Amino acid sequence: MLFPTTSFAIFFAAVFTASWLLSRFPTRWRLFMTGASYVFYAWWDWRLVWLLAASTIVSQVAALGIHRTYDPGRRRLAMVGGVAGNLALLCGFKYYGFFALSLDNALHGVGLGSALPLVQMTLPVGISFYTFMGISYVVDVYRRDTEPAPWLDFIVYHSFFPHLVAGPIVRARELIPQIQRRRDPRSIDVGGAAYLIWGGLFKKVVLSSFLASAIVDPVFGAPGDHSALEILIAVYAYAVQIYADFSGYTDMAIGVAMLLGFRLPQNFDGPYTARSLREFWRRWHMTLSRWLRDYLYIPLGGSRGSPARTYRNVLITMALGGLWHGAAWTFVAWGLLHGVGLAVGRWRAARGSGSVPPALQRAATFHFVCLGWLLFRADSLHTVGTMLVRLFTAWGPAPAVTPLVLLAVAFGIGVQYIPKGLPERAEAAFARAGTLAQGAALGALLFVFSALGPQGVAPFIYFRF
């Protein structure tokens, strides 16, 4: 079940009502929210619900095992067990086929047979997010940064449906205290929630869907049929598409959680305004960036030690971060590209390189990121090579580059430069616009409207433009 669908509109209307009716009964509310979250997850494929339950049990048993002993060896063993259990679920379902196929190709290249059976597994939705949440919980308990939560509280935290499918990646200390605190429906920020849901729907259903169908999918699907200008604009368009799609969904997740009385962490903050690659990663998928820093980069040694070790740690972190996004060599290459860029940035900073105008810094960072998106979106490294060659050689007409496409790309980038005070004033205007009931009705209307999909909203877009 995804947010911009009629099924979710009906589901959320029921959950919203029942959640607030049960808010005075903590145990009943926890049981209901657990059931609702599992229904939300099972809507996609009920046969894989056991994976979410397994990650929950492994993480909580490991955390309790860590907490109940003071012996350093046993604490470390319990921590390793919890982390390994979650990684086994993630790797088994997401990466087994990738590694088995890669090994098979390598062995065939030297005249040997297959080493592992090639099994096609269905990728469970959200597994990358909830396994990372389980790992962070176990490690935080091990580091004594948080206490193990009661079973029901942890189950709600781990399966809470707004962030279950696509984040944000929420730490236990960010959400569990909110689960344990009594919520008052009169304190709901209806204006802020409606603003996030409306903006998220527009970004995901209108902007992202339009760019995907108008230029991104046709060009990346058959780059040999398109000119250099079409390829260039398609890469820019994909930069806007992936931002609008991902940030739009997480904006909706944050807005839905707000209507239930919860605050989830911000996940995007104008990433294409960044003046360096390091700043970009402080603005793009912020909860993942912090996760990689705290649970991978720092344990590897971080910036402690020699510059060479720091660069190694950056490369390993970003390569694994790329692999987290998808089981393909293009994602590994994307992560390594960003790792090299971050390492070069650190090297330049250490040398005290001369100052560069901010506009040029932003332009250089954006185009480096777009080069990475080319790797991220392409289905193979061969496609990447074809597009790069044609980018400099395939001169000719560009019928796919329409004024509306250019306007959508410019809007998707330009909106990130809006001063921060304006969105807050817009949220305040939403808050003044109506009561809680009106806000809930608006949210339901938006979800139903979004279910029309890009075809349903296209006449509205073209009429307005």
VENLIN-V410758 format. One record per run of one state. SS is the DSSP state (@ for helix, = for strand, . for the rest). FROM is the first residue (numbers start at 0). LEN is the number of residues. If there is no record, write none. Layout:
ss=SS from=FROM len=LEN
ss=SS from=FROM len=LEN
//
This chain:
ss=. from=0 len=5
ss=@ from=5 len=16
ss=. from=21 len=4
ss=@ from=25 len=17
ss=. from=42 len=3
ss=@ from=45 len=22
ss=. from=67 len=4
ss=@ from=71 len=23
ss=. from=94 len=1
ss=@ from=95 len=14
ss=. from=109 len=17
ss=@ from=126 len=16
ss=. from=142 len=8
ss=@ from=150 len=9
ss=. from=159 len=1
ss=@ from=160 len=3
ss=. from=163 len=8
ss=@ from=171 len=9
ss=. from=180 len=4
ss=@ from=184 len=3
ss=. from=187 len=2
ss=@ from=189 len=32
ss=. from=221 len=1
ss=@ from=222 len=3
ss=. from=225 len=2
ss=@ from=227 len=32
ss=. from=259 len=11
ss=@ from=270 len=3
ss=. from=273 len=3
ss=@ from=276 len=7
ss=. from=283 len=2
ss=@ from=285 len=15
ss=. from=300 len=6
ss=@ from=306 len=19
ss=. from=325 len=3
ss=@ from=328 len=23
ss=. from=351 len=6
ss=@ from=357 len=20
ss=. from=377 len=3
ss=@ from=380 len=13
ss=. from=393 len=9
ss=@ from=402 len=15
ss=. from=417 len=2
ss=@ from=419 len=14
ss=. from=433 len=2
ss=@ from=435 len=15
ss=. from=450 len=2
ss=@ from=452 len=12
ss=. from=464 len=1
//
